[in-house]
Amino acid sequence: MRFTVKSAGNLPIHGIIDVRRGARALVILVGRSFFFPWIAEVLCEELFAVCRFDSEKLDDVLAAVSHCQTHIALPTFLFGYGPGGDIAIVAAEDVLNLRGVVTWSAAARMNGYDILGAASRLNVPLLIVHGERDESVPVSASAEIAAAAPDASRVVISTASHSYNSIDPLVSVPRELMLAADVTARFISAYS
């Protein structure tokens, strides 16, 4: 189902919530990627409700989470890619019924935010996925986040780039992207 909520600046945030009968958890995708529609399909097949929207600003993320949780009463997970991973860590403190956070290719640094401080205050499990061949964010960033968080699991995919070897448009799904998605689905299943 499509939705629109207002941002802190009174601008529209457009999103989509995919819900299948029997959904076991709500997964909020934070950030932007050409492979998010595919990820949403994979997670829906695993019986998770999935929300995607068009902003990665902290206030907008919290507005979208609030909207989704008002309509879907399920354990919630934040799943962020790139800068969205950093924002997911920061937003976690303000999300009710949160069961876990997943980051892919998070940088551990973002202007105006203490990502490592927020990671140290997480009271839910954190899954960190990173590509060893990430040309945009050094793999050491994932180690910093893991060291800061009280309950973190870190998966480094040795052959993966920043986009997990996928290209836009996503015509075929590389094994690195499949592996990252599989690990993510298993993490959400375990904690939902």
Backbone hydrogen bonds in HBPLUS format (Angstrom, degrees):
<---DONOR---> <-ACCEPTOR-->    atom                        ^
c    i                          cat <-CA-CA->   ^        H-A-AA   ^      H-
h    n   atom  resd res      DA  || num        DHA   H-A  angle D-A-AA Bond
n    s   type  num  typ     dist DA aas  dist angle  dist       angle   num
A0017-ILE N   A0001-MET O   2.82 MM  16  5.20 161.1  1.86 146.6 152.9     1
A0003-PHE N   A0015-GLY O   2.90 MM  12  5.25 155.5  1.96 139.0 139.2     2
A0015-GLY N   A0003-PHE O   2.89 MM  12  5.25 159.4  1.93 153.4 152.4     3
A0005-VAL N   A0013-ILE O   3.02 MM   8  5.22 153.5  2.09 140.7 147.3     4
A0013-ILE N   A0005-VAL O   2.65 MM   8  5.22 151.7  1.73 163.7 171.2     5
A0007-SER N   A0011-LEU O   2.64 MM   4  5.08 155.4  1.70 149.9 158.9     6
A0010-ASN N   A0007-SER O   2.86 MM   3  4.92 153.0  1.93 114.2 115.0     7
A0054-ASP N   A0014-HIS O   3.13 MM  40  5.92 140.1  2.30 156.3 167.8     8
A0016-ILE N   A0052-ARG O   2.76 MM  36  5.33 152.9  1.83 153.7 161.8     9
A0052-ARG N   A0016-ILE O   2.87 MM  36  5.33 159.0  1.91 154.7 161.9    10
A0018-ASP N   A0050-VAL O   2.76 MM  32  5.18 163.4  1.79 155.9 159.3    11
A0050-VAL N   A0018-ASP O   2.86 MM  32  5.18 155.9  1.92 146.0 153.2    12
A0023-ALA N   A0020-ARG O   3.11 MM   3  5.64 134.5  2.32 147.0 142.2    13
A0024-ARG N   A0047-LEU O   2.74 MM  23  6.03 160.5  1.78 166.4 162.3    14
A0049-ALA N   A0025-ALA O   2.78 MM  24  6.09 157.9  1.82 170.0 169.2    15
A0026-LEU N   A0075-PRO O   2.79 MM  49  6.02 167.9  1.80 162.5 165.4    16
A0077-PHE N   A0026-LEU O   2.80 MM  51  6.18 146.3  1.91 162.0 170.1    17
A0027-VAL N   A0049-ALA O   2.74 MM  22  6.06 163.6  1.76 156.5 161.2    18
A0051-CYS N   A0027-VAL O   2.87 MM  24  6.25 158.5  1.91 160.2 163.0    19
A0028-ILE N   A0077-PHE O   2.86 MM  49  6.20 170.0  1.87 166.4 167.5    20
A0079-PHE N   A0028-ILE O   2.90 MM  51  5.96 162.9  1.93 164.7 159.7    21
A0029-LEU N   A0051-CYS O   2.87 MM  22  5.99 174.0  1.88 167.3 168.7    22
A0030-VAL N   A0079-PHE O   2.75 MM  49  5.86 165.0  1.77 144.9 147.6    23
A0081-TYR N   A0030-VAL O   3.12 MM  51  6.59 150.2  2.22 170.1 177.2    24
A0036-PHE N   A0033-SER O   3.19 MM   3  5.43 169.6  2.20 110.4 113.4    25
A0039-ILE N   A0035-PHE O   2.99 MM   4  6.30 161.5  2.03 154.1 159.9    26
A0040-ALA N   A0036-PHE O   2.82 MM   4  5.98 162.2  1.85 154.9 159.3    27
A0041-GLU N   A0037-PRO O   3.10 MM   4  6.39 153.5  2.17 142.2 148.6    28
A0042-VAL N   A0038-TRP O   2.98 MM   4  6.33 161.2  2.02 154.5 159.3    29
A0043-LEU N   A0039-ILE O   2.90 MM   4  6.15 167.4  1.92 159.6 162.3    30
A0044-CYS N   A0040-ALA O   2.88 MM   4  6.04 153.8  1.95 147.7 155.4    31
A0045-GLU N   A0041-GLU O   2.96 MM   4  6.19 153.2  2.03 149.1 155.9    32
A0046-GLU N   A0043-LEU O   3.07 MM   3  5.03 133.2  2.30  94.0 107.1    33
A0048-PHE N   A0043-LEU O   3.11 MM   5  5.59 139.7  2.28 135.7 143.0    34
A0047-LEU N   A0044-CYS O   2.89 MM   3  4.95 154.2  1.95 111.3 114.4    35
A0060-ASP N   A0057-LYS O   3.06 MM   3  5.26 116.8  2.48 102.3 118.0    36
A0061-VAL N   A0057-LYS O   2.86 MM   4  6.12 155.6  1.92 159.6 167.7    37
A0062-LEU N   A0058-LEU O   3.01 MM   4  6.31 163.7  2.04 155.8 159.5    38
A0063-ALA N   A0059-ASP O   2.98 MM   4  6.18 147.3  2.08 139.6 148.7    39
A0064-ALA N   A0060-ASP O   2.90 MM   4  6.14 159.8  1.95 150.5 155.4    40
A0065-VAL N   A0061-VAL O   2.87 MM   4  6.10 161.2  1.90 153.8 159.4    41
A0066-SER N   A0062-LEU O   2.96 MM   4  6.05 163.4  1.99 143.3 148.0    42
A0067-HIS N   A0063-ALA O   3.00 MM   4  6.21 160.7  2.04 146.1 151.4    43
A0068-CYS N   A0064-ALA O   2.94 MM   4  6.17 168.1  1.95 153.6 156.5    44
A0069-GLN N   A0065-VAL O   2.84 MM   4  6.02 167.5  1.85 159.0 162.5    45
A0070-THR N   A0066-SER O   2.99 MM   4  6.10 139.2  2.16 143.0 153.3    46
A0071-HIS N   A0067-HIS O   3.32 MM   4  6.63 139.1  2.50 142.2 152.0    47
A0071-HIS N   A0068-CYS O   3.07 MM   3  5.27 131.2  2.32 100.3 113.0    48
A0072-ILE N   A0068-CYS O   2.75 MM   4  5.83 137.8  1.92 151.4 165.2    49
A0076-THR N   A0097-ASN O   3.01 MM  21  5.97 178.6  2.01 154.2 153.8    50
A0099-ARG N   A0076-THR O   2.73 MM  23  5.74 167.4  1.75 169.1 165.7    51
A0078-LEU N   A0100-GLY O   3.19 MM  22  6.68 154.3  2.25 150.4 154.6    52
A0102-VAL N   A0078-LEU O   2.77 MM  24  6.18 155.9  1.83 156.0 164.0    53
A0080-GLY N   A0102-VAL O   2.83 MM  22  6.24 158.1  1.87 163.5 161.6    54
A0104-TRP N   A0080-GLY O   2.85 MM  24  6.29 149.5  1.94 156.2 164.4    55
A0084-GLY N   A0081-TYR O   2.93 MM   3  4.87 134.6  2.14 138.1 128.4    56
A0082-GLY N   A0104-TRP O   2.80 MM  22  6.19 155.5  1.85 164.2 172.4    57
A0085-GLY N   A0082-GLY O   2.85 MM   3  5.34 142.8  1.99 112.2 122.7    58
A0087-ILE N   A0083-PRO O   3.03 MM   4  6.38 162.0  2.06 151.2 156.1    59
A0088-ALA N   A0084-GLY O   2.85 MM   4  5.96 149.3  1.94 139.6 148.2    60
A0089-ILE N   A0085-GLY O   3.21 MM   4  6.46 151.8  2.29 141.5 147.4    61
A0090-VAL N   A0086-ASP O   3.16 MM   4  6.52 158.5  2.21 148.0 153.6    62
A0091-ALA N   A0087-ILE O   2.77 MM   4  5.92 163.6  1.79 157.6 162.4    63
A0092-ALA N   A0088-ALA O   3.10 MM   4  6.04 136.3  2.30 139.3 148.4    64
A0094-ASP N   A0091-ALA O   2.90 MM   3  5.70 154.1  1.96 129.2 135.9    65
A0095-VAL N   A0092-ALA O   3.26 MM   3  5.37 173.0  2.27 114.9 114.7    66
A0101-VAL N   A0125-PRO O   3.04 MM  24  6.51 153.0  2.11 153.8 162.3    67
A0127-LEU N   A0101-VAL O   2.85 MM  26  6.31 160.6  1.88 157.5 164.0    68
A0103-THR N   A0127-LEU O   2.83 MM  24  6.30 158.7  1.88 164.4 171.7    69
A0129-VAL N   A0103-THR O   2.80 MM  26  6.09 164.9  1.83 161.4 166.7    70
A0105-SER N   A0129-VAL O   2.96 MM  24  6.45 156.7  2.02 158.9 165.2    71
A0113-TYR N   A0110-MET O   3.00 MM   3  5.62 162.6  2.03 148.3 147.1    72
A0118-ALA N   A0114-ASP O   2.94 MM   4  6.18 157.7  1.99 150.0 156.3    73
A0119-ALA N   A0115-ILE O   2.82 MM   4  6.09 153.2  1.90 148.9 157.2    74
A0120-SER N   A0116-LEU O   2.95 MM   4  6.17 147.4  2.06 141.6 149.8    75
A0121-ARG N   A0118-ALA O   3.11 MM   3  5.19 140.3  2.27  98.4 109.8    76
A0122-LEU N   A0119-ALA O   3.24 MM   3  5.30 165.2  2.26 105.4 109.8    77
A0126-LEU N   A0151-ASP O   2.88 MM  25  6.17 148.6  1.98 157.7 166.2    78
A0153-SER N   A0126-LEU O   2.81 MM  27  6.24 155.3  1.88 162.7 171.3    79
A0128-ILE N   A0153-SER O   2.78 MM  25  6.11 162.9  1.81 163.3 169.2    80
A0155-VAL N   A0128-ILE O   2.75 MM  27  6.13 163.9  1.77 168.2 173.9    81
A0130-HIS N   A0155-VAL O   2.97 MM  25  6.43 150.5  2.06 160.2 166.5    82
A0157-ILE N   A0130-HIS O   2.87 MM  27  6.28 158.9  1.92 161.3 166.7    83
A0134-ASP N   A0131-GLY O   3.15 MM   3  5.14 149.3  2.25 114.0 111.7    84
A0132-GLU N   A0157-ILE O   2.98 MM  25  5.89 171.2  1.99 136.0 138.2    85
A0133-ARG N   A0160-ALA O   2.87 MM  27  5.49 141.3  2.02 157.8 162.4    86
A0141-ALA N   A0138-PRO O   2.97 MM   3  5.78 160.5  2.01 121.7 126.8    87
A0142-SER N   A0139-VAL O   3.13 MM   3  5.61 130.7  2.38 108.8 119.0    88
A0144-GLU N   A0140-SER O   2.99 MM   4  6.31 150.8  2.07 148.8 156.2    89
A0145-ILE N   A0141-ALA O   3.10 MM   4  6.39 160.7  2.14 150.3 154.6    90
A0146-ALA N   A0142-SER O   2.99 MM   4  6.12 163.0  2.02 144.7 149.8    91
A0147-ALA N   A0143-ALA O   2.92 MM   4  6.07 154.0  1.99 145.3 152.2    92
A0148-ALA N   A0144-GLU O   3.10 MM   4  6.29 142.5  2.24 141.4 150.9    93
A0148-ALA N   A0145-ILE O   3.13 MM   3  5.17 125.3  2.45  95.7 109.7    94
A0149-ALA N   A0145-ILE O   3.05 MM   4  6.26 151.0  2.14 154.1 161.2    95
A0160-ALA N   A0157-ILE O   3.10 MM   3  5.44 168.2  2.12 118.6 122.0    96
A0164-TYR N   A0161-SER O   3.03 MM   3  4.82 159.8  2.07 107.6 108.9    97
A0166-SER N   A0163-SER O   3.09 MM   3  5.51 161.4  2.13 111.5 117.5    98
A0171-VAL N   A0169-PRO O   2.92 MM   2  5.80 115.7  2.35 114.4  97.8    99
A0177-LEU N   A0174-PRO O   3.11 MM   3  5.48 123.6  2.44 106.4 119.1   100
A0178-MET N   A0174-PRO O   3.07 MM   4  6.43 160.1  2.11 152.3 158.5   101
A0179-LEU N   A0175-ARG O   2.82 MM   4  5.97 155.8  1.88 145.8 152.2   102
A0180-ALA N   A0176-GLU O   3.03 MM   4  6.23 163.6  2.06 143.9 148.0   103
A0181-ALA N   A0177-LEU O   2.98 MM   4  6.16 158.9  2.02 148.0 153.9   104
A0182-ASP N   A0178-MET O   2.87 MM   4  6.05 155.4  1.93 148.9 155.9   105
A0183-VAL N   A0179-LEU O   2.95 MM   4  6.17 167.6  1.96 158.0 160.3   106
A0184-THR N   A0180-ALA O   3.05 MM   4  6.16 156.3  2.11 142.2 149.1   107
A0185-ALA N   A0181-ALA O   2.91 MM   4  6.14 161.7  1.95 150.8 155.2   108
A0186-ARG N   A0182-ASP O   2.99 MM   4  6.21 158.7  2.04 150.7 156.4   109
A0187-PHE N   A0183-VAL O   2.99 MM   4  6.20 155.0  2.06 146.4 153.2   110
A0188-ILE N   A0184-THR O   3.00 MM   4  6.27 166.9  2.02 156.3 159.0   111
A0189-SER N   A0185-ALA O   2.92 MM   4  6.07 159.5  1.96 146.4 152.7   112
A0190-ALA N   A0186-ARG O   2.91 MM   4  6.07 157.3  1.97 146.4 152.3   113
A0191-TYR N   A0187-PHE O   3.15 MM   4  6.41 147.4  2.26 148.6 156.3   114
A0192-SER N   A0188-ILE O   2.91 MM   4  5.82 120.0  2.28 146.4 159.5   115
